[in-house]
Amino acid sequence: MNEVQELRSKLGSLELTPGESSIAEKVEAGTRINSGECLALYESGNLPFLGILADHIRRKKHGLKTYFNRNFHIEPTNICIYECSFCSFARKPGQTGGWEYSLDEIDEICRGYAGTPVTEVHIVGGVHPKRGVEYYGEMMQRIKGILPGIHIKGFTAVELKVMFARSRMSIEEGLKTLRGLGLDSLPGGGAEIFHPEVRKEICHTKASSSNWLEIHETAHRLGIPSNCTILYGHVEKYVHRVDHMLQLRELQDRTGGFNTYIPLKFLNENNELSYIKESSIIEDLKNYAVSRIFLDNIPHLKAYWPMIGRDTAQLSLSFGVNDVDGTIDDSTKIYSMAGAEDQNPAISTAELIQLVSKAGYVPVERDTVYNVIREYSEVQ
């Protein structure tokens, strides 16, 4: 049975609306769905339908391969000039719970990974009021002096905007300078929700959506790949998610520079939006599936296990997800401070392999830009 026949067989057991049947026909033909159809998918209560379509697409793109990497995080500071209502991580200067690692302290963190098989360090943190390109450039040079082969995936567009302004550099000048000092790619954080209505409510002082998009487009033009994200499950409506993904899809059409789309779930502890109930597992799975169906030109879809938990990450593999991030090694506080299920986010390579294989998929260790390091072909 080929892929199309298998899709038809699975859909044949469901009762579909005319609109759902039309979308299924597009997916079968490999044709792009539009924003209205994306909104209809979000409004659908037919989770099996969404899962079947999303899994068909992920299998067509990647087969059973599910990627992970060996990585650790450095969060140089949580001191931040911004006040975002969803954030549990940031602190003001002098506030209890704040930290500012020195370069020597960061060196010490990196020395702990010398001689290990880690391939990536992920660097994000608060938008510090005094640190510019020069500071972070020296940090990267020192990291690569200790870990010469490491890939540095560093700095959200929100951090970069202020960093470049502080160093009196244009976006292009700043990115070229950082690349020369060791930057290899950008993470996707800081995007939150692009729609101005939502942004005004949850992060009105932060870099605008146009700033975020311009920085990533410039990076792609310079040959610096990046990821992209959405923060969902707070005050936004489905129409805002669709608008957000449409802007990412249009940028990807122009540049092709996004590797991975990462839906980030809002967690409600220790922030100003604690009155909002967190999204359900069903909603999480729906969001992954719709993302996979709509974002036809972004190759990978990641479930960030420290945020949603290992069990939901495993379930997500049947809803379009083909990447579960990495080993982390208890090196991030961003989500544990917001009440993430896993308060000590570390997982061994063996545990990641088991998580993927027990779901019926093939674990594949990758580097940051999806070059295969090793495929573990034995599916349990």
TIZAGU-695700 format. One line per field, with one value per residue (C-alpha): chain; x, y, z; residue in one letter; residue number from 1. Coordinates in steps of 0.001 Angstrom, whole numbers, plus 500000, padded with zeros to 6 digits. Example, Ala and Ser with C-alpha at 12.3 -4.5 7.8 and 13.67 -1.06 7.14 Angstrom:
mol	[A, A]
u	[512300, 513670]
v	[495500, 498940]
w	[507800, 507140]
type	[A, S]
seq	[1, 2]
// end
This chain:
mol	[A, A, A, A, A, A, A, A, A, A, A, A, A, A, A, A, A, A, A, A, A, A, A, A, A, A, A, A, A, A, A, A, A, A, A, A, A, A, A, A, A, A, A, A, A, A, A, A, A, A, A, A, A, A, A, A, A, A, A, A, A, A, A, A, A, A, A, A, A, A, A, A, A, A, A, A, A, A, A, A, A, A, A, A, A, A, A, A, A, A, A, A, A, A, A, A, A, A, A, A, A, A, A, A, A, A, A, A, A, A, A, A, A, A, A, A, A, A, A, A, A, A, A, A, A, A, A, A, A, A, A, A, A, A, A, A, A, A, A, A, A, A, A, A, A, A, A, A, A, A, A, A, A, A, A, A, A, A, A, A, A, A, A, A, A, A, A, A, A, A, A, A, A, A, A, A, A, A, A, A, A, A, A, A, A, A, A, A, A, A, A, A, A, A, A, A, A, A, A, A, A, A, A, A, A, A, A, A, A, A, A, A, A, A, A, A, A, A, A, A, A, A, A, A, A, A, A, A, A, A, A, A, A, A, A, A, A, A, A, A, A, A, A, A, A, A, A, A, A, A, A, A, A, A, A, A, A, A, A, A, A, A, A, A, A, A, A, A, A, A, A, A, A, A, A, A, A, A, A, A, A, A, A, A, A, A, A, A, A, A, A, A, A, A, A, A, A, A, A, A, A, A, A, A, A, A, A, A, A, A, A, A, A, A, A, A, A, A, A, A, A, A, A, A, A, A, A, A, A, A, A, A, A, A, A, A, A, A, A, A, A, A, A, A, A, A, A, A, A, A, A, A, A, A, A, A, A, A, A, A, A, A, A, A, A, A, A, A, A, A, A, A, A, A, A, A, A, A, A, A]
u	[500000, 501498, 501263, 498145, 496318, 497232, 495968, 492668, 492287, 492774, 490438, 487833, 486980, 486072, 482999, 484302, 482619, 482796, 485433, 487528, 487264, 488467, 491487, 492251, 492265, 494809, 497030, 496794, 497812, 500586, 498851, 499184, 496186, 495198, 494667, 490918, 491429, 494047, 491562, 488956, 491419, 491941, 488188, 487679, 487035, 488167, 491553, 491979, 491506, 494185, 496571, 496138, 496871, 499840, 501367, 500967, 502906, 505675, 506084, 506189, 508927, 510909, 509574, 509876, 513001, 512779, 515674, 517458, 520833, 523284, 523153, 523307, 522077, 523810, 521539, 524080, 521618, 517949, 518300, 516013, 514883, 511485, 508336, 506398, 503256, 503829, 507431, 508491, 512210, 513201, 514281, 515171, 518683, 519010, 515800, 515797, 516301, 518376, 521759, 524561, 527200, 530689, 532691, 534856, 531752, 530613, 534070, 533686, 530300, 531842, 534832, 532369, 531536, 535105, 535663, 531935, 529930, 527802, 527511, 525525, 525329, 522098, 522608, 519601, 518812, 517393, 517909, 520607, 520759, 524552, 525864, 526481, 528022, 531522, 530624, 528785, 531420, 534130, 531894, 531599, 535319, 536070, 533474, 535011, 538442, 537269, 534949, 536419, 533871, 530748, 527924, 526759, 523037, 522654, 520501, 516875, 515982, 514783, 518247, 519937, 517901, 519051, 522563, 523050, 521586, 523870, 526896, 525658, 525499, 522942, 521307, 523565, 526728, 525842, 525096, 528271, 530309, 528768, 529217, 532884, 533191, 531633, 527856, 526592, 522778, 519876, 517239, 513623, 512632, 511093, 508537, 505695, 502633, 503141, 499658, 499778, 496607, 498136, 501619, 500232, 498666, 501503, 504764, 504033, 507553, 509353, 510839, 508081, 507130, 508620, 511928, 511901, 511103, 513695, 516468, 515717, 515362, 518701, 520323, 519021, 520289, 523735, 523660, 522891, 520106, 517547, 514536, 511124, 508611, 505177, 504041, 500510, 497848, 497453, 495267, 495516, 492743, 493090, 493042, 496161, 497984, 497082, 498315, 501576, 502227, 501303, 503997, 506543, 505482, 505789, 509274, 510301, 509049, 511459, 514528, 514262, 516330, 514174, 515177, 512539, 509231, 508803, 505419, 506111, 503349, 502497, 503076, 501241, 503265, 504963, 503833, 501123, 498988, 498737, 494939, 494871, 494449, 497147, 496163, 495144, 497094, 494399, 494942, 498707, 498385, 495950, 498409, 501247, 499077, 497761, 501284, 502589, 499753, 500002, 503781, 504518, 507828, 509506, 511113, 511044, 508534, 509896, 508223, 510289, 510076, 511228, 508156, 505420, 506804, 508134, 504764, 503179, 506351, 506068, 502379, 503204, 505228, 501906, 500727, 503381, 506374, 509721, 512142, 512306, 515219, 518115, 519658, 519588, 521469, 519523, 520977, 517834, 515672, 513310, 510525, 511133, 510639, 507244, 506118, 507196, 506413, 510105, 511788, 515204, 515285, 517920, 517552, 520170, 520732, 519542, 516307, 515673, 516248, 513798, 511199, 511248, 511562, 508766, 506427, 507309, 509706, 513411, 515705, 518290, 521017, 521659, 523731, 522094, 521452, 520190, 523250, 522883, 525410, 523928, 520702, 519420, 517464, 516269, 512674, 511512]
v	[500000, 503358, 506589, 507905, 504595, 504422, 507977, 507203, 504015, 505830, 508679, 506208, 505284, 508893, 510984, 514171, 517473, 518807, 521290, 518557, 516432, 519358, 519896, 516176, 516253, 519081, 517209, 514086, 516117, 517928, 521256, 524175, 525037, 528671, 530708, 530129, 526391, 526587, 528383, 525712, 523029, 524821, 525072, 521390, 519025, 516056, 515312, 511904, 513653, 516229, 513544, 511424, 514356, 515599, 512137, 511579, 514779, 514013, 510495, 511870, 514336, 512215, 508678, 507347, 509380, 511453, 513736, 514759, 516212, 516382, 519915, 522148, 525641, 528720, 531416, 534184, 536332, 536683, 540416, 542007, 545476, 544194, 543378, 540616, 539444, 535772, 535607, 533829, 534041, 537711, 539849, 543507, 544515, 543876, 541837, 538552, 535583, 537432, 536287, 537572, 534974, 536301, 535178, 533096, 531340, 530600, 529231, 526872, 525640, 524885, 523077, 520616, 519501, 519203, 515702, 514880, 514272, 517445, 519248, 522391, 525126, 527130, 530654, 532785, 534968, 538236, 541472, 542934, 546742, 546998, 544141, 544636, 542824, 543106, 541250, 538408, 538216, 537649, 535045, 533080, 533276, 531885, 529116, 528021, 528126, 525538, 523576, 524070, 521944, 523281, 524869, 528091, 528680, 531987, 534971, 535694, 538519, 540449, 540216, 541045, 544198, 545767, 544324, 545942, 549263, 549336, 548725, 551219, 548614, 547932, 544508, 543407, 544782, 543159, 539758, 539782, 540723, 538003, 535429, 536347, 535861, 532398, 532605, 529742, 530016, 531747, 530176, 531139, 532654, 536063, 535732, 535117, 536110, 538547, 540044, 543592, 543129, 540235, 541707, 544884, 542823, 540408, 542171, 545770, 547061, 544306, 544333, 544378, 541535, 543474, 543693, 539918, 539165, 541630, 540177, 536614, 537600, 539413, 536409, 534111, 536456, 536313, 532516, 532207, 529636, 529954, 528403, 529953, 529713, 530659, 531098, 529713, 529004, 532376, 535303, 534651, 533316, 530818, 533631, 535082, 531755, 531559, 535106, 534282, 531127, 532852, 535488, 532751, 530809, 533907, 534664, 531060, 531354, 534269, 532868, 529151, 529851, 528308, 524806, 524120, 525411, 525079, 525687, 526823, 526246, 529025, 527912, 529836, 529737, 532832, 535345, 537960, 535574, 532926, 533280, 531641, 527890, 526098, 524404, 520750, 517893, 517669, 521331, 520814, 517908, 519856, 522734, 520458, 518844, 522109, 523549, 520575, 520811, 524577, 525132, 523077, 524825, 524519, 521078, 520192, 520440, 520205, 519245, 520796, 518101, 520182, 522381, 519820, 516754, 513493, 511733, 514501, 514793, 511081, 511448, 514408, 512145, 510881, 514458, 515684, 516179, 514808, 516390, 516211, 518624, 517336, 516144, 519649, 518336, 520406, 523589, 525704, 527462, 529304, 526735, 525185, 528675, 528790, 525448, 522981, 519337, 518456, 520647, 519169, 519096, 516532, 513357, 510864, 509864, 506351, 507753, 509876, 506863, 504856, 507652, 507763, 504049, 503031, 505280, 503320, 505824, 505724, 507858, 509848, 511868, 515079, 518197, 521633, 521918, 518329, 516569, 512975, 511819, 508403, 506567, 504094, 501831, 499292, 500295, 498679]
w	[500000, 498985, 501013, 499257, 499587, 503255, 503799, 502073, 504099, 507399, 506438, 505219, 508789, 509669, 508951, 507355, 506641, 503055, 504240, 505817, 502693, 500586, 502850, 502819, 499013, 499082, 501510, 499365, 496294, 498152, 497599, 500030, 502202, 502704, 505870, 505919, 505732, 508480, 510707, 509923, 511052, 514347, 514844, 514031, 516893, 514822, 516381, 514647, 511280, 512107, 513323, 510199, 507879, 509915, 510246, 506504, 505820, 508326, 506926, 503378, 504410, 506871, 506955, 510501, 511293, 514464, 515300, 518494, 519372, 522247, 523541, 526566, 527322, 528656, 530066, 530767, 532709, 533496, 534097, 531517, 530511, 529349, 531277, 529518, 531269, 530329, 531562, 534760, 533991, 533900, 536849, 537230, 538381, 542095, 542262, 544189, 541905, 539324, 538052, 535824, 534992, 534476, 531473, 533797, 535131, 531599, 530823, 533772, 532507, 529114, 530567, 532024, 528470, 527156, 525810, 525691, 522502, 522737, 519401, 520286, 522884, 522935, 524330, 525270, 528246, 529438, 527520, 529721, 530045, 529639, 527490, 523780, 520808, 522237, 525430, 523709, 521005, 523611, 525264, 522017, 521296, 524743, 524329, 521027, 522582, 525117, 522785, 519285, 517433, 519133, 517132, 518782, 518356, 520063, 520900, 520137, 517797, 520864, 522410, 519113, 518496, 521775, 521477, 518064, 519176, 522201, 519977, 517363, 514620, 511925, 511849, 509003, 510643, 513950, 512458, 510373, 513433, 515602, 512863, 512646, 516402, 516444, 515944, 513753, 513856, 515585, 517817, 517218, 520548, 521105, 518323, 520807, 518693, 515830, 515813, 517283, 519355, 521261, 521406, 522953, 525739, 526571, 525595, 524627, 525399, 523501, 520004, 517406, 515100, 512188, 514098, 514638, 511015, 509678, 511831, 510730, 507086, 507214, 508884, 506154, 503458, 505096, 505177, 508893, 509428, 512184, 513844, 514442, 517253, 518498, 522101, 522272, 524847, 526582, 525404, 521662, 519444, 516619, 514054, 515688, 515404, 511727, 511103, 512894, 510883, 507629, 508198, 508900, 505802, 503632, 504993, 504387, 500802, 500339, 502099, 502890, 506011, 508743, 509818, 512429, 513760, 517524, 519157, 522721, 525248, 527699, 531290, 533978, 537186, 538613, 535991, 535442, 533375, 536094, 536017, 532563, 532524, 530542, 527288, 527412, 525874, 523187, 522339, 522282, 519851, 517682, 517504, 516401, 513732, 512288, 512285, 510291, 507769, 507207, 507314, 504236, 503510, 506934, 506961, 510657, 513510, 517047, 520311, 523070, 525715, 528729, 528210, 527504, 529295, 527937, 527581, 525504, 523424, 522665, 521687, 519456, 517159, 515777, 515136, 512722, 515025, 513839, 516344, 520147, 520748, 522825, 526035, 527659, 530736, 533284, 531803, 531314, 533903, 531537, 531716, 535124, 536631, 534904, 536312, 533636, 534375, 534320, 536958, 536200, 532396, 531571, 529591, 528504, 524920, 525784, 527246, 524150, 521927, 524011, 523982, 520180, 519452, 521825, 519833, 516682, 515111, 514292, 516499, 514563, 516245, 514315, 514491, 514692, 510950, 510600, 509314, 510499, 513098, 513782, 513017, 515579, 513261, 515801, 516519, 519771]
type	[M, N, E, V, Q, E, L, R, S, K, L, G, S, L, E, L, T, P, G, E, S, S, I, A, E, K, V, E, A, G, T, R, I, N, S, G, E, C, L, A, L, Y, E, S, G, N, L, P, F, L, G, I, L, A, D, H, I, R, R, K, K, H, G, L, K, T, Y, F, N, R, N, F, H, I, E, P, T, N, I, C, I, Y, E, C, S, F, C, S, F, A, R, K, P, G, Q, T, G, G, W, E, Y, S, L, D, E, I, D, E, I, C, R, G, Y, A, G, T, P, V, T, E, V, H, I, V, G, G, V, H, P, K, R, G, V, E, Y, Y, G, E, M, M, Q, R, I, K, G, I, L, P, G, I, H, I, K, G, F, T, A, V, E, L, K, V, M, F, A, R, S, R, M, S, I, E, E, G, L, K, T, L, R, G, L, G, L, D, S, L, P, G, G, G, A, E, I, F, H, P, E, V, R, K, E, I, C, H, T, K, A, S, S, S, N, W, L, E, I, H, E, T, A, H, R, L, G, I, P, S, N, C, T, I, L, Y, G, H, V, E, K, Y, V, H, R, V, D, H, M, L, Q, L, R, E, L, Q, D, R, T, G, G, F, N, T, Y, I, P, L, K, F, L, N, E, N, N, E, L, S, Y, I, K, E, S, S, I, I, E, D, L, K, N, Y, A, V, S, R, I, F, L, D, N, I, P, H, L, K, A, Y, W, P, M, I, G, R, D, T, A, Q, L, S, L, S, F, G, V, N, D, V, D, G, T, I, D, D, S, T, K, I, Y, S, M, A, G, A, E, D, Q, N, P, A, I, S, T, A, E, L, I, Q, L, V, S, K, A, G, Y, V, P, V, E, R, D, T, V, Y, N, V, I, R, E, Y, S, E, V, Q]
seq	[1, 2, 3, 4, 5, 6, 7, 8, 9, 10, 11, 12, 13, 14, 15, 16, 17, 18, 19, 20, 21, 22, 23, 24, 25, 26, 27, 28, 29, 30, 31, 32, 33, 34, 35, 36, 37, 38, 39, 40, 41, 42, 43, 44, 45, 46, 47, 48, 49, 50, 51, 52, 53, 54, 55, 56, 57, 58, 59, 60, 61, 62, 63, 64, 65, 66, 67, 68, 69, 70, 71, 72, 73, 74, 75, 76, 77, 78, 79, 80, 81, 82, 83, 84, 85, 86, 87, 88, 89, 90, 91, 92, 93, 94, 95, 96, 97, 98, 99, 100, 101, 102, 103, 104, 105, 106, 107, 108, 109, 110, 111, 112, 113, 114, 115, 116, 117, 118, 119, 120, 121, 122, 123, 124, 125, 126, 127, 128, 129, 130, 131, 132, 133, 134, 135, 136, 137, 138, 139, 140, 141, 142, 143, 144, 145, 146, 147, 148, 149, 150, 151, 152, 153, 154, 155, 156, 157, 158, 159, 160, 161, 162, 163, 164, 165, 166, 167, 168, 169, 170, 171, 172, 173, 174, 175, 176, 177, 178, 179, 180, 181, 182, 183, 184, 185, 186, 187, 188, 189, 190, 191, 192, 193, 194, 195, 196, 197, 198, 199, 200, 201, 202, 203, 204, 205, 206, 207, 208, 209, 210, 211, 212, 213, 214, 215, 216, 217, 218, 219, 220, 221, 222, 223, 224, 225, 226, 227, 228, 229, 230, 231, 232, 233, 234, 235, 236, 237, 238, 239, 240, 241, 242, 243, 244, 245, 246, 247, 248, 249, 250, 251, 252, 253, 254, 255, 256, 257, 258, 259, 260, 261, 262, 263, 264, 265, 266, 267, 268, 269, 270, 271, 272, 273, 274, 275, 276, 277, 278, 279, 280, 281, 282, 283, 284, 285, 286, 287, 288, 289, 290, 291, 292, 293, 294, 295, 296, 297, 298, 299, 300, 301, 302, 303, 304, 305, 306, 307, 308, 309, 310, 311, 312, 313, 314, 315, 316, 317, 318, 319, 320, 321, 322, 323, 324, 325, 326, 327, 328, 329, 330, 331, 332, 333, 334, 335, 336, 337, 338, 339, 340, 341, 342, 343, 344, 345, 346, 347, 348, 349, 350, 351, 352, 353, 354, 355, 356, 357, 358, 359, 360, 361, 362, 363, 364, 365, 366, 367, 368, 369, 370, 371, 372, 373, 374, 375, 376, 377, 378, 379, 380]
// end
